[in-house]
């Protein structure tokens, strides 16, 4: 018996071209909107979102093989169903038939996609903040949902010194990258922020130890931003960091403090403050204000690094947006610095 013929190599460009076509989908479809990110292509039809992972490899993830992409599609489905069970519908093969034609959900699998229910853009929290349509009742519902989520997570038994060292390593990484001369960011401000964060870590390891002892360090979402939260018709929190468990290991108030900081950046600091207070009321978890300030300052600095890193890419190199955004985050990092 002869061995089966190997599947043909199909380029990412060919897959994207196929998935841009309305006739490629098993549902009536009149228009497809394609959105490219660093790690994926997302194709929006009238009712669904279809995510194709790129065959990329970075220090922090590896999607370079078909097996890896299938694994992380399944991880994305499993992990995101914790906070958006009705949104994440399944993992669907991108196949090729006997005639060599691409097909969705049939044929021999040459790639995999996550199928999601499409969420209404006007009810995403970032859109709602920009259009002043997010209410305190929306934030109360979000706080209550996150309180239940964190309470259901298994507390992680970590060593306090090791937990603090993770932050120390990231602070140094932030400092080095933000100091890159080509980025032309303010060196004195970067040094002030990073050195103050380091000093806080050194002087207040007990605060982190208390959070660990209280069971507040869990495997959370990992990227809790307004653009990942749909307020209506049913609350859904999407797009967790499926590719790295380490990045999902967070203090509950670190994650919520990050979201509150992002609300402030979008012009709604009162919503962020209300979120943190509503969470504490719902959970009984009242963190040290100084610790919360550290977490928020650290997250803002990390986001500054992620923003300015876009200038390494040719297509972003001459855009003023990413330096502007990095400066915005640096200002927030300094604003949130704990005083003690």
Secondary structure, 3 states (H helix, E strand, C coil): CCCCCCCCCCCHHHHHHHHCCHHHCCCCCCCCEEEECCCEEEEECCCEEEEEECCCEECCEECCCHHHHHHHHHHHHHHHCCCCCCCEEEEEEEEECCCCCEEECCCEEEEEEEEEECCCHHHEHHHHHHCCCCCHHHHHHHHHHHHHHHHHCCCCCCCHHHHHHHHHHHHHHHHHHHCCHHHCCCHHHHHHHHHHHHHHHHHCHHHHHHHHHCCCEEECCCCCCHHHEECCCCCEECCCCCCCHHHHEEEHHHHHHHHHHHHHHCCCHHHHHHHHHHHHHHHCCCCCHHHHHHHHHHHHHHHHHHHHHHHHCHHHCCCCHHHHHHHHHHHHHHHCCCCC
